[in-house]
Amino acid sequence: MRMSYQTQSTVLGAPKLKEPKMYAVIMHNDDVTTMDFVVEVLQKVFNKSPHESAVIMMSVHRGGKGVAGVYTYDLAVTKKRQADLMSRQRRFPLKLTVEEASVGS
């Protein structure tokens, strides 16, 4: 006796993927870290152009803080740690924080 199995294939819609949450790396102003060092960090760690680095540095200087970049969580934390290491090596107290980015950042 031959058994016949019938399989039914149901095609499901493609899974809907959520965009990952984004996080901003914030630089905070202090009275010791030089402007040149802030620009260097922005260029080397955050891959900003010289002009963009200067604009962000002035935002930090005048406004007390500025956004160095917006990334997925793991990348934001990695970039913060790279900047922290540079700061420690050069003996600057540059403070960076990682915050969930607002919608539209």
DOTI-729179 format. One record per atom (N, C-alpha, C): x, y, z; residue number from 1; atom name; residue in one letter. Coordinates in nm, 3 decimals. Example, Ala and Ser with C-alpha at 12.3 -4.5 7.8 and 13.67 -1.06 7.14 Angstrom:
<rs>
R       x       y       z gupa padren vexkol
R   1.319  -0.569   0.780    1      N      A
R   1.230  -0.450   0.780    1     CA      A
R   1.320  -0.330   0.780    1      C      A
R   1.285  -0.225   0.708    2      N      S
R   1.367  -0.106   0.714    2     CA      S
R   1.290   0.003   0.787    2      C      S
</rs>
This chain:
<rs>
R       x       y       z gupa padren vexkol
R   0.084  -0.115   0.000    1      N      M
R   0.000   0.000   0.000    1     CA      M
R   0.090   0.124   0.000    1      C      M
R   0.057   0.211  -0.085    2      N      R
R   0.135   0.334  -0.098    2     CA      R
R   0.061   0.447  -0.031    2      C      R
R   0.134   0.518   0.057    3      N      M
R   0.072   0.630   0.128    3     CA      M
R   0.109   0.758   0.055    3      C      M
R   0.015   0.842   0.048    4      N      S
R   0.037   0.969  -0.018    4     CA      S
R   0.025   1.080   0.086    4      C      S
R   0.129   1.158   0.094    5      N      Y
R   0.127   1.272   0.186    5     CA      Y
R   0.116   1.399   0.104    5      C      Y
R   0.028   1.477   0.144    6      N      Q
R   0.012   1.604   0.075    6     CA      Q
R   0.062   1.712   0.168    6      C      Q
R   0.148   1.793   0.120    7      N      T
R   0.197   1.904   0.202    7     CA      T
R   0.136   2.032   0.151    7      C      T
R   0.111   2.114   0.244    8      N      Q
R   0.052   2.242   0.207    8     CA      Q
R   0.154   2.350   0.243    8      C      Q
R   0.185   2.429   0.150    9      N      S
R   0.281   2.536   0.172    9     CA      S
R   0.205   2.668   0.182    9      C      S
R   0.226   2.731   0.291   10      N      T
R   0.164   2.860   0.310   10     CA      T
R   0.273   2.966   0.303   10      C      T
R   0.255   3.057   0.215   11      N      V
R   0.353   3.164   0.202   11     CA      V
R   0.311   3.276   0.295   11      C      V
R   0.397   3.302   0.388   12      N      L
R   0.370   3.411   0.481   12     CA      L
R   0.429   3.539   0.426   12      C      L
R   0.371   3.648   0.463   13      N      G
R   0.426   3.776   0.422   13     CA      G
R   0.565   3.792   0.481   13      C      G
R   0.644   3.871   0.417   14      N      A
R   0.779   3.897   0.467   14     CA      A
R   0.769   3.955   0.607   14      C      A
R   0.857   3.910   0.696   15      N      P
R   0.851   3.963   0.832   15     CA      P
R   0.879   4.113   0.833   15      C      P
R   0.807   4.181   0.917   16      N      K
R   0.829   4.325   0.926   16     CA      K
R   0.939   4.349   1.029   16      C      K
R   1.044   4.412   0.982   17      N      L
R   1.156   4.440   1.069   17     CA      L
R   1.145   4.582   1.122   17      C      L
R   1.177   4.597   1.248   18      N      K
R   1.177   4.730   1.308   18     CA      K
R   1.314   4.793   1.285   18      C      K
R   1.313   4.921   1.264   19      N      E
R   1.439   4.993   1.258   19     CA      E
R   1.498   4.993   1.398   19      C      E
R   1.631   4.978   1.411   20      N      P
R   1.690   4.978   1.546   20     CA      P
R   1.680   5.118   1.608   20      C      P
R   1.673   5.121   1.739   21      N      K
R   1.675   5.250   1.808   21     CA      K
R   1.811   5.314   1.783   21      C      K
R   1.811   5.445   1.777   22      N      M
R   1.935   5.518   1.754   22     CA      M
R   1.975   5.593   1.880   22      C      M
R   2.105   5.608   1.897   23      N      Y
R   2.160   5.671   2.016   23     CA      Y
R   2.259   5.779   1.978   23      C      Y
R   2.250   5.892   2.047   24      N      A
R   2.340   6.005   2.022   24     CA      A
R   2.456   5.999   2.120   24      C      A
R   2.576   6.025   2.067   25      N      V
R   2.694   6.041   2.152   25     CA      V
R   2.707   6.190   2.175   25      C      V
R   2.695   6.230   2.300   26      N      I
R   2.697   6.372   2.337   26     CA      I
R   2.832   6.407   2.399   26      C      I
R   2.891   6.517   2.351   27      N      M
R   3.014   6.571   2.410   27     CA      M
R   2.974   6.685   2.503   27      C      M
R   3.038   6.688   2.621   28      N      H
R   3.008   6.791   2.719   28     CA      H
R   3.128   6.884   2.736   28      C      H
R   3.099   7.011   2.752   29      N      N
R   3.204   7.111   2.768   29     CA      N
R   3.269   7.100   2.905   29      C      N
R   3.396   7.136   2.911   30      N      D
R   3.467   7.150   3.039   30     CA      D
R   3.568   7.263   3.023   30      C      D
R   3.633   7.299   3.130   31      N      D
R   3.726   7.412   3.127   31     CA      D
R   3.870   7.372   3.100   31      C      D
R   3.895   7.243   3.074   32      N      V
R   4.032   7.196   3.058   32     CA      V
R   4.061   7.143   2.917   32      C      V
R   3.972   7.066   2.863   33      N      T
R   3.994   7.004   2.731   33     CA      T
R   4.005   7.112   2.624   33      C      T
R   4.110   7.103   2.543   34      N      T
R   4.131   7.206   2.441   34     CA      T
R   4.036   7.186   2.323   34      C      T
R   4.009   7.296   2.256   35      N      M
R   3.924   7.291   2.136   35     CA      M
R   3.989   7.206   2.028   35      C      M
R   4.121   7.218   2.016   36      N      D
R   4.193   7.139   1.915   36     CA      D
R   4.177   6.989   1.940   36      C      D
R   4.180   6.948   2.068   37      N      F
R   4.164   6.807   2.099   37     CA      F
R   4.023   6.759   2.065   37      C      F
R   3.923   6.840   2.096   38      N      V
R   3.784   6.804   2.063   38     CA      V
R   3.770   6.784   1.912   38      C      V
R   3.828   6.874   1.833   39      N      V
R   3.824   6.862   1.687   39     CA      V
R   3.896   6.733   1.643   39      C      V
R   4.008   6.704   1.705   40      N      E
R   4.083   6.581   1.672   40     CA      E
R   3.999   6.456   1.699   40      C      E
R   3.933   6.452   1.814   41      N      V
R   3.847   6.338   1.848   41     CA      V
R   3.733   6.325   1.745   41      C      V
R   3.672   6.436   1.712   42      N      L
R   3.562   6.433   1.616   42     CA      L
R   3.607   6.380   1.480   42      C      L
R   3.728   6.415   1.439   43      N      Q
R   3.778   6.369   1.310   43     CA      Q
R   3.822   6.223   1.316   43      C      Q
R   3.897   6.185   1.419   44      N      K
R   3.954   6.050   1.426   44     CA      K
R   3.854   5.944   1.469   44      C      K
R   3.769   5.974   1.564   45      N      V
R   3.676   5.874   1.618   45     CA      V
R   3.543   5.878   1.545   45      C      V
R   3.492   6.000   1.520   46      N      F
R   3.359   6.014   1.464   46     CA      F
R   3.358   6.041   1.313   46      C      F
R   3.478   6.042   1.253   47      N      N
R   3.495   6.057   1.107   47     CA      N
R   3.427   6.183   1.051   47      C      N
R   3.437   6.292   1.125   48      N      K
R   3.382   6.419   1.080   48     CA      K
R   3.486   6.495   0.998   48      C      K
R   3.438   6.576   0.906   49      N      S
R   3.528   6.660   0.827   49     CA      S
R   3.583   6.771   0.917   49      C      S
R   3.691   6.837   0.875   50      N      P
R   3.743   6.947   0.956   50     CA      P
R   3.638   7.055   0.982   50      C      P
R   3.560   7.089   0.878   51      N      H
R   3.457   7.193   0.895   51     CA      H
R   3.349   7.147   0.993   51      C      H
R   3.298   7.026   0.972   52      N      E
R   3.193   6.974   1.060   52     CA      E
R   3.244   6.962   1.204   52      C      E
R   3.369   6.921   1.220   53      N      S
R   3.428   6.910   1.354   53     CA      S
R   3.433   7.046   1.423   53      C      S
R   3.470   7.149   1.349   54      N      A
R   3.477   7.284   1.407   54     CA      A
R   3.338   7.333   1.448   54      C      A
R   3.237   7.303   1.367   55      N      V
R   3.100   7.345   1.399   55     CA      V
R   3.051   7.275   1.526   55      C      V
R   3.075   7.145   1.536   56      N      I
R   3.033   7.070   1.655   56     CA      I
R   3.109   7.119   1.778   56      C      I
R   3.241   7.140   1.763   57      N      M
R   3.323   7.188   1.874   57     CA      M
R   3.271   7.322   1.926   57      C      M
R   3.233   7.413   1.837   58      N      M
R   3.180   7.542   1.881   58     CA      M
R   3.045   7.525   1.950   58      C      M
R   2.966   7.430   1.906   59      N      S
R   2.839   7.401   1.972   59     CA      S
R   2.864   7.353   2.115   59      C      S
R   2.963   7.268   2.131   60      N      V
R   3.000   7.220   2.265   60     CA      V
R   3.051   7.336   2.350   60      C      V
R   3.137   7.418   2.292   61      N      H
R   3.197   7.531   2.364   61     CA      H
R   3.093   7.634   2.406   61      C      H
R   3.006   7.671   2.315   62      N      R
R   2.908   7.777   2.343   62     CA      R
R   2.783   7.727   2.415   62      C      R
R   2.738   7.608   2.381   63      N      G
R   2.612   7.558   2.436   63     CA      G
R   2.626   7.458   2.549   63      C      G
R   2.749   7.420   2.579   64      N      G
R   2.771   7.326   2.688   64     CA      G
R   2.773   7.180   2.646   64      C      G
R   2.716   7.151   2.531   65      N      K
R   2.721   7.014   2.480   65     CA      K
R   2.689   7.014   2.331   65      C      K
R   2.723   6.904   2.266   66      N      G
R   2.697   6.890   2.124   66     CA      G
R   2.693   6.744   2.085   66      C      G
R   2.626   6.714   1.977   67      N      V
R   2.612   6.576   1.930   67     CA      V
R   2.730   6.542   1.839   67      C      V
R   2.808   6.443   1.881   68      N      A
R   2.922   6.397   1.801   68     CA      A
R   2.875   6.306   1.689   68      C      A
R   2.766   6.234   1.711   69      N      G
R   2.713   6.143   1.610   69     CA      G
R   2.595   6.066   1.662   69      C      G
R   2.519   6.006   1.572   70      N      V
R   2.402   5.926   1.607   70     CA      V
R   2.420   5.789   1.542   70      C      V
R   2.412   5.684   1.625   71      N      Y
R   2.443   5.549   1.581   71     CA      Y
R   2.351   5.448   1.649   71      C      Y
R   2.360   5.323   1.604   72      N      T
R   2.295   5.215   1.679   72     CA      T
R   2.367   5.206   1.814   72      C      T
R   2.304   5.141   1.912   73      N      Y
R   2.357   5.139   2.048   73     CA      Y
R   2.502   5.088   2.055   73      C      Y
R   2.528   4.972   1.997   74      N      D
R   2.662   4.914   2.006   74     CA      D
R   2.768   5.005   1.946   74      C      D
R   2.738   5.065   1.833   75      N      L
R   2.834   5.154   1.769   75     CA      L
R   2.853   5.282   1.851   75      C      L
R   2.745   5.336   1.907   76      N      A
R   2.756   5.456   1.990   76     CA      A
R   2.845   5.431   2.111   76      C      A
R   2.825   5.317   2.178   77      N      V
R   2.906   5.284   2.296   77     CA      V
R   3.052   5.262   2.256   77      C      V
R   3.075   5.198   2.143   78      N      T
R   3.212   5.175   2.097   78     CA      T
R   3.283   5.307   2.069   78      C      T
R   3.216   5.399   2.001   79      N      K
R   3.277   5.528   1.970   79     CA      K
R   3.302   5.608   2.098   79      C      K
R   3.210   5.603   2.192   80      N      K
R   3.230   5.671   2.321   80     CA      K
R   3.355   5.616   2.390   80      C      K
R   3.369   5.485   2.391   81      N      R
R   3.485   5.422   2.456   81     CA      R
R   3.616   5.460   2.387   81      C      R
R   3.614   5.468   2.253   82      N      Q
R   3.734   5.510   2.180   82     CA      Q
R   3.773   5.653   2.218   82      C      Q
R   3.673   5.741   2.226   83      N      A
R   3.699   5.880   2.263   83     CA      A
R   3.746   5.889   2.409   83      C      A
R   3.686   5.810   2.496   84      N      D
R   3.729   5.808   2.637   84     CA      D
R   3.875   5.766   2.648   84      C      D
R   3.914   5.664   2.572   85      N      L
R   4.052   5.617   2.575   85     CA      L
R   4.147   5.725   2.526   85      C      L
R   4.113   5.791   2.417   86      N      M
R   4.197   5.902   2.367   86     CA      M
R   4.212   6.010   2.472   86      C      M
R   4.101   6.043   2.539   87      N      S
R   4.102   6.147   2.641   87     CA      S
R   4.192   6.109   2.758   87      C      S
R   4.179   5.986   2.804   88      N      R
R   4.264   5.940   2.916   88     CA      R
R   4.411   5.942   2.877   88      C      R
R   4.441   5.896   2.756   89      N      Q
R   4.580   5.893   2.711   89     CA      Q
R   4.641   6.032   2.705   89      C      Q
R   4.559   6.131   2.672   90      N      R
R   4.608   6.269   2.661   90     CA      R
R   4.582   6.349   2.787   90      C      R
R   4.524   6.285   2.888   91      N      R
R   4.497   6.345   3.020   91     CA      R
R   4.399   6.463   3.013   91      C      R
R   4.295   6.445   2.931   92      N      F
R   4.187   6.543   2.924   92     CA      F
R   4.063   6.484   2.990   92      C      F
R   3.984   6.568   3.058   93      N      P
R   3.863   6.518   3.126   93     CA      P
R   3.738   6.521   3.036   93      C      P
R   3.755   6.513   2.905   94      N      L
R   3.642   6.521   2.813   94     CA      L
R   3.537   6.417   2.852   94      C      L
R   3.415   6.464   2.870   95      N      K
R   3.305   6.375   2.909   95     CA      K
R   3.213   6.354   2.789   95      C      K
R   3.182   6.227   2.764   96      N      L
R   3.087   6.190   2.660   96     CA      L
R   2.981   6.101   2.722   96      C      L
R   2.859   6.116   2.676   97      N      T
R   2.750   6.031   2.721   97     CA      T
R   2.677   5.976   2.600   97      C      T
R   2.604   5.867   2.621   98      N      V
R   2.523   5.806   2.515   98     CA      V
R   2.379   5.816   2.560   98      C      V
R   2.295   5.878   2.476   99      N      E
R   2.153   5.897   2.508   99     CA      E
R   2.070   5.851   2.390   99      C      E
R   1.951   5.797   2.420  100      N      E
R   1.863   5.758   2.312  100     CA      E
R   1.828   5.883   2.232  100      C      E
R   1.843   5.873   2.100  101      N      A
R   1.819   5.988   2.014  101     CA      A
R   1.670   6.016   2.004  101      C      A
R   1.635   6.143   1.998  102      N      S
R   1.495   6.181   1.980  102     CA      S
R   1.452   6.146   1.840  102      C      S
R   1.324   6.130   1.822  103      N      V
R   1.268   6.101   1.690  103     CA      V
R   1.303   6.216   1.598  103      C      V
R   1.353   6.183   1.480  104      N      G
R   1.387   6.286   1.383  104     CA      G
R   1.529   6.333   1.392  104      C      G
R   1.614   6.270   1.477  105      N      S
R   1.754   6.310   1.487  105     CA      S
R   1.835   6.261   1.371  105      C      S
</rs>
